Amino acid sequence: MKNFKKVVYSTMIALAFITVFNIDSFAQNPQLTDPEIASVAVTANQIDINYADIAKDKSKNPGVLRFAETMANDHKAVIAQAVALVTKLKVTPKDNAVSQKLLADAAKTGKALRAKSGKAFDKAYIDNEVAYHKAVIAAVLGLLIPQSQNAELKGLLEKVLPALNTHLSHAEMVQKDLK
């Protein structure tokens, strides 16, 4: 029964995060401009850095800690690339409904993660990372790249996809080790 509850909880977390980035839910919103896309990209990366910071504070698991360090470093590098690009293009990222939704959901997830400890934290963090990376990849492919007007912005988003896929694979490996 305990394992069943864990499976249900993990499934609910995954569905919640996939819903956050569900492309159909964004179809009703106006098309994002390049400054809004830049904001979404930076926000999504910063959220994962924040999750990694929580993991580095709470986890004792070496695999989880290595993963969190990788997430923090890689996502900081992406933010630096995005900042360099928007500076070059003289574009200011513009807050929007998608960025705001991401931040609101991340606040709830951060609170839930901070309430856990030990193996329960490690599992919740890695389950979240798997779901989050799946959702981000779907959003980049289905929303951000198609709506990008600037070729350099689109190129940066396309350039980041392999890293996101690698992060997902890494998270799934850690997830498997935690079972």
Contacts in CASP RR format, 6 or more apart in sequence:
PFRMAT RR
TARGET T0000
AUTHOR 0000-0000-0000
METHOD contacts of the structure
MODEL  1
MKNFKKVVYSTMIALAFITVFNIDSFAQNPQLTDPEIASVAVTANQIDIN
YADIAKDKSKNPGVLRFAETMANDHKAVIAQAVALVTKLKVTPKDNAVSQ
KLLADAAKTGKALRAKSGKAFDKAYIDNEVAYHKAVIAAVLGLLIPQSQN
AELKGLLEKVLPALNTHLSHAEMVQKDLK
6 123 0 8 1.000
10 123 0 8 1.000
10 127 0 8 1.000
13 124 0 8 1.000
13 127 0 8 1.000
13 128 0 8 1.000
13 131 0 8 1.000
14 127 0 8 1.000
14 130 0 8 1.000
14 131 0 8 1.000
14 134 0 8 1.000
15 131 0 8 1.000
16 105 0 8 1.000
16 131 0 8 1.000
17 105 0 8 1.000
17 109 0 8 1.000
17 128 0 8 1.000
17 131 0 8 1.000
17 132 0 8 1.000
17 134 0 8 1.000
17 135 0 8 1.000
18 131 0 8 1.000
18 134 0 8 1.000
18 135 0 8 1.000
18 138 0 8 1.000
19 25 0 8 1.000
20 101 0 8 1.000
20 102 0 8 1.000
20 105 0 8 1.000
20 135 0 8 1.000
21 135 0 8 1.000
21 136 0 8 1.000
21 138 0 8 1.000
21 139 0 8 1.000
21 143 0 8 1.000
22 138 0 8 1.000
23 138 0 8 1.000
23 139 0 8 1.000
23 142 0 8 1.000
23 143 0 8 1.000
26 98 0 8 1.000
26 139 0 8 1.000
26 143 0 8 1.000
29 97 0 8 1.000
29 98 0 8 1.000
31 147 0 8 1.000
32 40 0 8 1.000
32 96 0 8 1.000
32 98 0 8 1.000
32 143 0 8 1.000
32 144 0 8 1.000
32 147 0 8 1.000
33 94 0 8 1.000
33 149 0 8 1.000
34 91 0 8 1.000
34 148 0 8 1.000
34 149 0 8 1.000
34 150 0 8 1.000
34 153 0 8 1.000
35 86 0 8 1.000
35 91 0 8 1.000
35 92 0 8 1.000
35 93 0 8 1.000
35 94 0 8 1.000
36 93 0 8 1.000
36 94 0 8 1.000
36 95 0 8 1.000
36 96 0 8 1.000
36 98 0 8 1.000
36 99 0 8 1.000
37 144 0 8 1.000
37 147 0 8 1.000
37 148 0 8 1.000
37 153 0 8 1.000
37 157 0 8 1.000
38 82 0 8 1.000
38 85 0 8 1.000
38 86 0 8 1.000
38 91 0 8 1.000
38 93 0 8 1.000
38 94 0 8 1.000
38 153 0 8 1.000
39 93 0 8 1.000
39 94 0 8 1.000
39 95 0 8 1.000
39 96 0 8 1.000
39 99 0 8 1.000
40 96 0 8 1.000
40 98 0 8 1.000
40 99 0 8 1.000
40 102 0 8 1.000
40 139 0 8 1.000
40 144 0 8 1.000
41 78 0 8 1.000
41 82 0 8 1.000
41 144 0 8 1.000
41 156 0 8 1.000
41 157 0 8 1.000
42 79 0 8 1.000
42 82 0 8 1.000
42 83 0 8 1.000
42 93 0 8 1.000
43 99 0 8 1.000
43 102 0 8 1.000
43 103 0 8 1.000
44 102 0 8 1.000
44 136 0 8 1.000
44 139 0 8 1.000
45 75 0 8 1.000
45 76 0 8 1.000
45 78 0 8 1.000
45 79 0 8 1.000
45 82 0 8 1.000
46 75 0 8 1.000
46 79 0 8 1.000
47 102 0 8 1.000
47 103 0 8 1.000
47 106 0 8 1.000
47 132 0 8 1.000
48 71 0 8 1.000
48 75 0 8 1.000
48 129 0 8 1.000
48 132 0 8 1.000
48 136 0 8 1.000
49 71 0 8 1.000
49 72 0 8 1.000
49 75 0 8 1.000
49 76 0 8 1.000
49 79 0 8 1.000
50 106 0 8 1.000
50 110 0 8 1.000
51 68 0 8 1.000
51 71 0 8 1.000
51 106 0 8 1.000
51 109 0 8 1.000
51 110 0 8 1.000
51 113 0 8 1.000
51 125 0 8 1.000
51 128 0 8 1.000
51 129 0 8 1.000
51 132 0 8 1.000
52 68 0 8 1.000
52 69 0 8 1.000
52 71 0 8 1.000
52 72 0 8 1.000
52 75 0 8 1.000
53 68 0 8 1.000
53 72 0 8 1.000
54 110 0 8 1.000
54 113 0 8 1.000
54 114 0 8 1.000
54 125 0 8 1.000
55 64 0 8 1.000
55 65 0 8 1.000
55 67 0 8 1.000
55 68 0 8 1.000
55 113 0 8 1.000
55 121 0 8 1.000
55 125 0 8 1.000
56 65 0 8 1.000
56 68 0 8 1.000
56 69 0 8 1.000
56 72 0 8 1.000
58 113 0 8 1.000
58 114 0 8 1.000
58 116 0 8 1.000
58 117 0 8 1.000
58 118 0 8 1.000
58 121 0 8 1.000
58 125 0 8 1.000
59 65 0 8 1.000
59 68 0 8 1.000
59 118 0 8 1.000
59 121 0 8 1.000
59 122 0 8 1.000
59 125 0 8 1.000
60 118 0 8 1.000
61 119 0 8 1.000
61 122 0 8 1.000
61 178 0 8 1.000
63 174 0 8 1.000
63 177 0 8 1.000
64 122 0 8 1.000
64 125 0 8 1.000
64 126 0 8 1.000
64 174 0 8 1.000
64 178 0 8 1.000
67 126 0 8 1.000
67 129 0 8 1.000
67 170 0 8 1.000
67 171 0 8 1.000
67 174 0 8 1.000
68 125 0 8 1.000
70 167 0 8 1.000
70 170 0 8 1.000
71 129 0 8 1.000
71 167 0 8 1.000
74 163 0 8 1.000
74 167 0 8 1.000
78 160 0 8 1.000
78 163 0 8 1.000
81 156 0 8 1.000
82 156 0 8 1.000
85 152 0 8 1.000
85 153 0 8 1.000
85 156 0 8 1.000
86 92 0 8 1.000
86 93 0 8 1.000
88 152 0 8 1.000
89 150 0 8 1.000
89 152 0 8 1.000
89 153 0 8 1.000
91 150 0 8 1.000
109 128 0 8 1.000
112 124 0 8 1.000
113 121 0 8 1.000
113 124 0 8 1.000
113 125 0 8 1.000
113 128 0 8 1.000
116 124 0 8 1.000
119 178 0 8 1.000
122 178 0 8 1.000
123 175 0 8 1.000
123 178 0 8 1.000
126 171 0 8 1.000
126 174 0 8 1.000
126 175 0 8 1.000
126 178 0 8 1.000
127 175 0 8 1.000
129 167 0 8 1.000
129 171 0 8 1.000
129 174 0 8 1.000
129 175 0 8 1.000
130 168 0 8 1.000
130 171 0 8 1.000
130 172 0 8 1.000
130 175 0 8 1.000
133 164 0 8 1.000
133 167 0 8 1.000
133 168 0 8 1.000
133 171 0 8 1.000
134 168 0 8 1.000
136 164 0 8 1.000
137 161 0 8 1.000
137 164 0 8 1.000
137 165 0 8 1.000
137 168 0 8 1.000
140 157 0 8 1.000
140 160 0 8 1.000
140 161 0 8 1.000
140 164 0 8 1.000
141 161 0 8 1.000
144 157 0 8 1.000
145 154 0 8 1.000
145 157 0 8 1.000
145 158 0 8 1.000
148 154 0 8 1.000
148 155 0 8 1.000
148 157 0 8 1.000
END
